[in-house]
Amino acid sequence: MKPIWSALAAALMAGLGLVVPYGVDDRSLGVAVAGLPGTLLTALVLLLAATGRAPAVALLIPSGLAGALLALLRLEGGGGPGYWLLFWGFLLASLAATGRISLVEADPDEGPLLQRLRGAIPAGSVPLVLLLVWQGLVVGFEVPKGIFPGVHHVVEVLTQSYPVLLNDSYVTFVKEVLLGFGVGLLGGFLVGVAVACSTLLQRGFLPLAAAFGAVPIVGLAPVLGRAFGVDWESKAAVVVIVTFFPVVLNTVQGLVLVEPLKLELLQAYGAKPWGIFRKLRLPNALPFLFNALKLAVVLSVISVIVAEFLIPGPPEGLGQRISLSARRGAYDVVFAAIFLSSAISISIYGLLSLLERRLTGWHSSFREEGA
């Protein structure tokens, strides 16, 4: 493999940062502030970028990230030319190595471990780069916490206020999202089965369901707040509506769109309607149903956060926490609540994906993925 010229240029940029003033207040040269670890990391990044072989490229990624983190930790006050050159040089070198690993064709003789690493390295390094960029800009420009918090401010809130945030998460995700999601799933599936069994309902109810599912939840939230009160019940009702209609539409589609040859075969063997439903229609509907559920869980979290904005009730729930904290200018709490909400949402989505693979592993999409 050839040297990574972009990573080499970035490493030279970091090297230049060692010979210019590091900070705004501290005019010492970068080599004095970064010390021996920073100097050695710069030399290592230069060497790895010049080598360009697969093991060197893989090692260049954590080396660049470690160098950018070191540049952050050594800064006191605003960032000067040395800080910015070192910080961006290390980060760009790491990104160049990530791009090389992502774009180079895989060796057919690679073992499964190397193949997993090739897929996991970009997915793991890019979020770290984004967090470092966020923290580096906030620290380098000395942005006040009241204007835009740094990553360390958010982590501090998560560690110090986790009991309050956990209680808010319980209200939002257990009382509102999961309860509404379960009711919407059960009701939507039962209605979908009933609609699939009736041609009249398919022609009369489905267009109405599609139209009602397109109604913006922002307009319905105040109405539901008036009907169910300002506590968690009205937010759970929002989730029920968001979940119900996608589940109905996808259930009907999955139960109706079966292969005619399979249906004729079961009928030729004298299968009863319940047997046809259990052996053909329900398995055929599962991929459609999981697509609806994965869409609904994302929309449910967004909708319930918006509903907590629009239906102000007791100061509980992540949406309420975001709204109240934003009014007080506590943006570190806002970002902590957003992070927690995103992490729980991703976890629920991942559990649904695992359950989908477990129940529909026979589907062609998974066979093609594993091929």
N, C-alpha and C positions, 0 to 999 in steps of 0.2 A: 504494500500500500504506500502511496505517496504521502509526503508531509502534508499536514493540514495548514495551508497557507494562511487562511483566515485566523486560525488559532495562534499561529506564529506571530501574525501582526498584533493580535490582542495581547499576547505575552510580552512583546516588545513595548506595547503601550504601558503594561504594568511595570516593566523594567524602567521606563522613563519616569514613572511615578516615584521611584526610589531616589531620584536625584533632584527633585523639586520640592518646595515647601509643602508639608502635608496638610496642615489645617489653616484656618483663618486666624485663630488666636495663637496657635503654636506654629511658628515659622520654621521649625526644624525640618531637615530633609526627611523624605519618606523612609529612607533606609534606617534612620535613627529611630523613627517612631515604630515602623513595622518590625524592626529588630531582626534577629537571626531567623525566626520562623518565616517572616514575610519574604526575606531574601531567598531562603531555601525554596519556598513554594514558587517564587517567580522563576528560579532556575529550573525547578522540576517541571513546571508547565512548559517552559521553552523546550526542554529536552523531550518531553512526551509529544508535543506538537510536531517537533522535527522528525521524530521516529515514525509516526503515522501507522504503526501496526495495531492490530485489533486489541491486544492486551493494553498497549500504551494508551490507546484512545479511550478505553474503558476506565483506566486509572486517571486520565486527564479530567474527566467529569467531576469526581469528588474533589480532586486537587483544586480545580478552579473554584468550586463552591466554598471550599475551606479557605481559600485565599480571600474571596469576597467577604466571608464572615469575619476573618481576621482583620481586614481593613475596617470593617464596621466597629469591631470591639476596641480597636486602638484609637478611634477618633474621640477627641474631647473638644466640644464646641463645633462650629461650622466646618464644613469640608473645604479644603483648599485644592490646588491643582494636583498635588500628590495623591490625595485621597481619591479624587474622581478618576484619575488615571489607573490607580491600582484597582479600585472597585470595579469599574467597567471593563478593564483589561481581563481580570480574572473571570468575570461573568461571561464575557463574550467568548473567551477561550472554552469555557464549559459548554456554552451553547453550540459552538462550532463542532466540538467533539460529539455532542448529542446528535447533531444533524448528520455527521459522518456515519454514526452507528445506525441511524434510522434509514439512510438512503442507500448504503452499500448492500448489495444483494447477499442474502444469507448463503453460507456454504452448505451444500447438500450433506456434507459429512459432519456437520455440527451436531452435537448431542442435544438432547431435550433441554438440559440445563442452560446451555448457551442460547438456545432459541427463546427460552423464557426470559433470560436476562436482556436479550435484544429487544423484546417487547416491553419489559418492565422499566428499563433504564430511562427512556424518554418520558414515560408516564410519571415516573417518580422525580425526575430532575426538573422538569418544567415548572411544577408547583413550587418547588424550592427556589427556583430562579425568580419567580414572581414575588414570593415573600421577601426575598433578599432585595429585590428592586424596590418594593414598597418601603421596607425598613431603611434601605440605603438613602432613598430620596428624603424621607422624613428626618433622618438623623443628619444627613449632609446639609440640608437647608435649614435645620433647626426649626421645623414646623411645630407650632404650639399644639398641645393635645386638644385644646378646645376648637381648633380649626380642622385638623386631620390627625388622628392618633397613629402612633406607630404600632408595629406588631407586638413590641414588648408591653405597650399599654393594654392591648387586648388580652394578652396572656395574663397580665396582672389581674385584670377584672375576672377572667375565667377562674383563676386560682383563689381569689379572695371572696368572690360573690357567687361561687358555684351553688350554695344551697338555694339562694333565691332563683338563680337561673334554672336549676333543676326543677324547682316547683313550677316555674313558668312553663318549662318544657312538658311537665306532666299534664298541666291544664291544656296546653295547646295540642299535644300529640296523642294523649291517652283519652282525655275527656271529649275532645272536639274532633280530631282527625280520625283516630282509630274507631271510635264509636260511630261517627257519621259514615266512615268508609265501610264498616261492616254492615250497617243498615242499608246503605245504598247498594252494596254488592248483593246482599240477599234479596232485597226487593227488586233490583234490576234484573237479576237472574230469573227469579220466579215470573216476573212480568214478561221477560224475553221468551221463556219457554211457552207461556200462554199465547203470546203473539205468534210464535212460530207454528203453533198448532192450529191457527185460524187464519184462513185467507182474508176474511173480512177485516180482522184486526191488522194484518199486514198492510192492507191497502188504506185503512182508515187511521190507525194509530201511529204507524211509523213516521209518516210525514209530519204529524203533530209533534212527535218526540224529537225528531231532528230539528224542527223549528224552535221548540222550547229549550232544547239543549244549547242553542246559539244565543239565548238571552244573556246579556252581560250580568254577571253576579253582582257587580257594583250597584246595579239598579235594584236588585232583589234584596240586598243585605239590610237596608233600613226597614223594608216591609217585614222581613223575618224577625228583625229586632223588636218591632211592634207586636208581632204575633206571639213570639216565644220569650220575650223579655231580653234584658241586656246581659244575662249571665251566659254560661257556656252553652246552654241548650240552643240558642239562636245560631251560634257559630257551627255547632254540629249539624244543624239543619242545612246550613250552606254546603257543608261537605256531602250530605246526603244527596242534594240536588246535583252537585258537580259529578258525583260518582254514578248516580242512577241512570242518566240518559246514555252515556257511552257504553255502560254495561248492557243496557237493553238493546241498543242498536247492534253491538258486536255479537251478543248472544244469538239474536235472531239470524244474523248473517251466517254465523258458524253452524247453527242447527239446520238451516235451509240449504246452504250451498254444499251439499254432499255429492260425491261422485255417483252418477246414475247406475253405473255397472255394479258398484258395491251394494247399492240399495236393492237393485233387482236380484242380486245373488242372495241376499238375506231373505227377501220375500219369496224367492224360489224354494228356499229351505224351510219355509213356513214360519219364519220368525215373527213374533208378536210385536205390536208397536212399542211396548216397553223394552223388549230385547233390541229392537232397531235403535231406539233412543240410547240405550246404555252402551251398545257395542259400536255404533257408527256415529250417530249424531253428536253425542256428548264429547267423545274424543276429538271429533272434527271441530267442535266449538271451542275447545280449550285454548288453542293458539290465538283465536280471535279474542277470547275473554281476557287472556293475559295481556294482550296489547292494550285493551281498554283499561285494565287495572293499572298498568305502568303509566299510562297517560293520566288516569284519574288521580293517582297518588301525587303526581307533580302539581296538577291543577288544584288539588285539595289543599296542599300546603300554602300555595300562593293565595288561594281564595280565603282561607281561614285567617291568614295574616292581614289581608285587606279588610275582612269582616271585623277583626278586632280594632282596626283603625276606625271603621265606620259605625260600629256599635259599641261605643265606650261604656264599659261596665266596671266591675271590680278590677283593681290594678293587678290583674293576674294574666298570664299568657305572654308569649314572646312578642306578639304583635303589639300588645299594650305596653310592654317594656320598651320596645323600639320607639313607639310614639311618645311616651312620657320622657324617655331619655333624650330624644332629639329636641324636644321643647326646652329641656334644661341645658342643652349644649354638651351633654355627656356622650360624645360620639364614640368613646371607647366602649361604653356599655352597649351602644347600638351595634357596633361591629361584633362584639362578643355574642350578642343575641342572634345576629345574622349567621355567624359561624356555627353556633350550636344548632340553629334551625337547619342549615344546609347539611351539616354532618348527620343529623337524624334522618333527614329526607333521603340522603344518599344511602344510608343504611337500610331504610325500608325498601327503597328501590332495588338494592342489591339482594335483599331477602326474597323479593318477588321474582327476581331473575333466577335465583337459585331454585326456587320452587317451580318456576316454569321449566327449567332444564330437567328437573327431577320428574315432572309429570308429562312433559311433552318432548322428552329426549328422542323419541322416534320420528319427530317431524323433520322434513327435508332440510329446513334451515340449519338445524344442528348437525345433521349428517354432512352437509356441505362444508360447515365450519370445521368439523373434525377431519375432513378429507385432506 
